[in-house]
Amino acid sequence: MHISPLQYLPLTLPFFLLLVAVFVGLVAYIEVRAVHDAFANAGIGTRAALFLLFGSLLGSSINIPLVELPPEHMVSGEEISFFGMHYTVPVVVEWPGTIIAVNVGGAVIPALLSLYLLLKYDLWIRAAIATACVAVVAHLLATPVHGVGIAEPIFAPPIATAIISILISRAHAAPLAYISGSMGVLIGADLLNLDKVQGLGAPVASIGGAGTFDGIFLTGVIAVLLASFTSPRPQPARG
């Protein structure tokens, strides 16, 4: 099995740089507005949150192979457009068949952080309800895209996640948004559509990678912003 083509950016460079710009803008927002308490409300420190989001960006190009599907005609070295986003298809030579992989930045890191937030806030029931709701939305919007795998409209999961999380628990909207948004997309868009991957001609079908990474990353950004808007504001001292 050739491993090197598994490591590639999930989006074309301009769109990936756009996500980097969103991250940089978030850093500027934090430094200017000093929303350290907001991040604490989300369950993690400011620098830790930025480190994890930055780790998601770096890890988006790393895919861990899990399963190899039977050989078929592969799409190679192309750009695939879906809902305005441009996804990259890795260049492959003598590729045996579609490889099911898990993306470090879009699946491993979000799953570990979601588990931490679940344990910290004991949100098991509310998170299960919110995740199920997001998973339904993600599954309904998920589209098999030839050469890429399963793709989602970029802004739909973050917006749905924000609304659902606030309705279920405004006090814990930030951690709930991160958990339900990332896990809901992974379950509803990727895991529940694995049976549709065969025949799409995608060299790599990455869980949390191309097609869903952008939505999962922006869900993390939405969770951070929800923390800043829902965290308690300090009350003025009474003389």
C-alpha positions as CSV (number, residue, x, y, z in Angstrom):
1,M,0.0,0.0,0.0
2,H,1.4,3.4,-0.9
3,I,1.1,5.7,2.1
4,S,2.6,9.0,0.9
5,P,-0.4,10.1,-1.2
6,L,-2.6,9.8,1.9
7,Q,-1.0,13.0,3.2
8,Y,-2.4,15.9,1.3
9,L,-4.3,19.1,2.0
10,P,-8.1,18.4,2.0
11,L,-8.8,21.7,0.1
12,T,-7.0,23.6,-2.7
13,L,-4.4,26.0,-1.4
14,P,-6.4,29.2,-1.7
15,F,-9.4,27.7,0.2
16,F,-7.1,26.2,2.9
17,L,-5.4,29.6,3.3
18,L,-8.9,31.0,3.8
19,L,-9.3,28.8,6.8
20,V,-5.9,29.8,8.0
21,A,-7.0,33.4,7.6
22,V,-10.1,32.6,9.7
23,F,-7.8,31.2,12.4
24,V,-5.6,34.2,12.3
25,G,-8.6,36.5,12.6
26,L,-9.7,34.5,15.6
27,V,-6.3,35.0,17.2
28,A,-6.6,38.7,16.6
29,Y,-10.1,38.7,18.1
30,I,-8.9,37.0,21.2
31,E,-5.9,39.3,21.7
32,V,-7.9,42.5,21.0
33,R,-11.0,41.6,23.0
34,A,-9.2,39.6,25.7
35,V,-11.9,36.9,25.9
36,H,-9.9,34.6,28.2
37,D,-12.9,34.0,30.4
38,A,-14.9,33.1,27.3
39,F,-12.5,30.3,26.5
40,A,-12.6,29.1,30.1
41,N,-16.3,28.9,29.7
42,A,-15.8,26.6,26.7
43,G,-13.8,24.3,29.0
44,I,-10.2,25.1,27.9
45,G,-7.7,27.9,28.2
46,T,-7.3,30.5,25.6
47,R,-3.9,29.3,24.4
48,A,-4.9,25.7,24.6
49,A,-8.0,26.4,22.4
50,L,-5.8,28.2,19.8
51,F,-3.3,25.4,19.9
52,L,-6.0,22.8,19.3
53,L,-7.5,24.7,16.3
54,F,-4.0,25.2,14.9
55,G,-3.4,21.5,15.4
56,S,-6.5,20.8,13.5
57,L,-5.2,22.8,10.5
58,L,-1.9,21.1,10.6
59,G,-3.4,17.7,11.1
60,S,-5.8,18.1,8.2
61,S,-3.1,16.9,5.8
62,I,-2.5,13.7,7.8
63,N,-4.7,10.6,7.1
64,I,-4.4,7.3,9.0
65,P,-5.4,4.4,6.7
66,L,-7.9,2.0,8.1
67,V,-9.4,-0.2,5.3
68,E,-8.7,-0.7,1.6
69,L,-11.7,-1.2,-0.7
70,P,-11.7,-3.3,-3.9
71,P,-9.9,-1.8,-6.9
72,E,-11.8,0.6,-9.3
73,H,-11.1,3.4,-11.7
74,M,-9.6,6.3,-9.6
75,V,-9.8,10.0,-10.1
76,S,-6.3,11.5,-9.7
77,G,-4.7,14.9,-9.4
78,E,-7.8,17.0,-9.9
79,E,-9.8,19.8,-8.2
80,I,-13.4,19.0,-7.4
81,S,-15.8,21.9,-6.7
82,F,-18.7,21.5,-4.4
83,F,-20.9,24.4,-3.0
84,G,-18.2,26.9,-3.8
85,M,-15.3,25.0,-2.1
86,H,-12.5,23.4,-4.1
87,Y,-11.3,20.0,-2.9
88,T,-8.0,18.4,-3.9
89,V,-7.7,14.8,-5.2
90,P,-4.2,13.4,-4.5
91,V,-2.0,12.4,-7.4
92,V,-1.8,8.6,-7.4
93,V,0.1,6.0,-9.5
94,E,-1.0,2.3,-9.6
95,W,-3.4,2.9,-6.7
96,P,-5.1,-0.4,-5.7
97,G,-8.5,1.0,-4.6
98,T,-10.3,3.5,-2.3
99,I,-8.6,3.6,1.1
100,I,-10.8,4.5,4.1
101,A,-8.8,6.7,6.4
102,V,-9.3,8.8,9.5
103,N,-8.1,12.4,9.4
104,V,-6.0,13.7,12.3
105,G,-7.2,17.3,12.2
106,G,-10.8,16.7,11.3
107,A,-11.5,13.5,13.4
108,V,-8.9,12.5,15.9
109,I,-8.3,15.9,17.5
110,P,-12.1,16.8,17.6
111,A,-13.0,13.4,19.1
112,L,-10.4,13.7,21.9
113,L,-11.4,17.2,22.7
114,S,-15.1,16.3,22.6
115,L,-14.4,13.5,25.1
116,Y,-12.6,15.9,27.4
117,L,-15.5,18.4,27.3
118,L,-18.0,15.6,27.9
119,L,-16.1,14.4,31.0
120,K,-15.5,18.0,32.3
121,Y,-19.1,19.2,32.0
122,D,-21.0,15.9,32.3
123,L,-23.0,16.7,29.2
124,W,-23.7,13.1,28.2
125,I,-27.5,13.4,27.7
126,R,-27.6,16.9,26.3
127,A,-24.7,16.2,24.0
128,A,-26.3,12.9,22.8
129,I,-29.5,14.8,21.9
130,A,-27.6,17.7,20.2
131,T,-25.3,15.3,18.4
132,A,-28.2,13.3,17.1
133,C,-29.9,16.5,15.8
134,V,-26.7,17.7,14.0
135,A,-26.1,14.2,12.7
136,V,-29.6,14.2,11.1
137,V,-29.0,17.5,9.5
138,A,-25.5,16.5,8.3
139,H,-26.8,13.2,6.9
140,L,-29.6,14.9,5.0
141,L,-27.2,17.4,3.4
142,A,-24.3,14.9,2.8
143,T,-23.6,14.4,-0.9
144,P,-21.5,11.7,-2.5
145,V,-19.0,13.6,-4.8
146,H,-17.0,11.7,-7.4
147,G,-13.3,11.8,-6.7
148,V,-13.7,13.3,-3.2
149,G,-16.1,11.0,-1.2
150,I,-18.8,12.5,1.0
151,A,-19.1,16.3,1.1
152,E,-21.2,18.9,3.0
153,P,-22.2,22.5,2.4
154,I,-19.5,24.4,4.4
155,F,-21.7,26.7,6.4
156,A,-24.7,24.4,7.1
157,P,-23.2,22.3,10.0
158,P,-21.8,25.3,12.0
159,I,-25.1,27.3,11.7
160,A,-27.2,24.3,12.6
161,T,-24.9,23.4,15.5
162,A,-25.0,26.9,16.9
163,I,-28.9,27.0,16.8
164,I,-29.3,23.6,18.3
165,S,-26.8,24.1,21.1
166,I,-28.3,27.4,22.2
167,L,-31.8,25.9,22.2
168,I,-30.7,22.9,24.3
169,S,-28.5,24.7,26.8
170,R,-27.5,28.3,26.5
171,A,-25.3,28.0,29.7
172,H,-23.2,25.3,28.0
173,A,-23.7,26.3,24.4
174,A,-20.0,26.5,23.6
175,P,-18.8,23.1,24.7
176,L,-22.1,21.6,23.5
177,A,-21.6,23.2,20.1
178,Y,-18.1,21.8,19.7
179,I,-19.1,18.3,20.8
180,S,-22.3,18.0,18.7
181,G,-20.9,19.9,15.7
182,S,-17.8,17.8,15.2
183,M,-19.3,14.5,16.3
184,G,-22.6,15.1,14.5
185,V,-20.8,15.8,11.2
186,L,-18.5,12.8,11.6
187,I,-21.4,10.5,12.3
188,G,-24.1,11.9,10.1
189,A,-22.0,12.8,7.0
190,D,-19.0,10.4,7.1
191,L,-19.8,7.2,9.1
192,L,-23.4,6.8,8.0
193,N,-22.3,7.2,4.4
194,L,-19.4,4.8,4.2
195,D,-21.5,2.4,2.2
196,K,-21.7,5.1,-0.6
197,V,-17.9,5.5,-1.0
198,Q,-17.4,2.5,-3.2
199,G,-17.7,3.5,-6.8
200,L,-16.9,7.2,-6.3
201,G,-13.4,6.8,-7.7
202,A,-11.9,8.6,-4.7
203,P,-8.3,7.4,-3.9
204,V,-8.8,8.3,-0.3
205,A,-12.1,8.6,1.6
206,S,-11.1,10.4,4.7
207,I,-13.3,10.5,7.8
208,G,-13.1,14.1,8.9
209,G,-11.0,15.0,5.8
210,A,-11.8,16.4,2.4
211,G,-15.5,17.2,2.1
212,T,-16.2,17.6,5.9
213,F,-13.0,19.1,7.4
214,D,-13.9,22.7,6.6
215,G,-17.3,22.4,8.3
216,I,-15.8,20.7,11.3
217,F,-13.1,23.3,11.6
218,L,-15.6,26.2,11.4
219,T,-17.7,24.4,14.0
220,G,-14.8,24.8,16.4
221,V,-14.6,28.5,15.5
222,I,-18.3,28.9,16.2
223,A,-17.9,27.2,19.5
224,V,-15.2,29.7,20.5
225,L,-17.4,32.6,19.5
226,L,-20.4,31.2,21.3
227,A,-18.2,31.1,24.4
228,S,-17.5,34.8,24.1
229,F,-21.2,35.6,23.7
230,T,-22.7,33.3,26.3
231,S,-20.1,33.7,29.1
232,P,-21.2,35.7,32.1
233,R,-20.3,39.4,31.9
234,P,-18.6,40.8,35.0
235,Q,-21.0,43.0,37.1
236,P,-19.9,46.5,38.0
237,A,-18.9,46.9,41.7
238,R,-21.4,48.7,43.8
239,G,-20.0,51.5,46.0
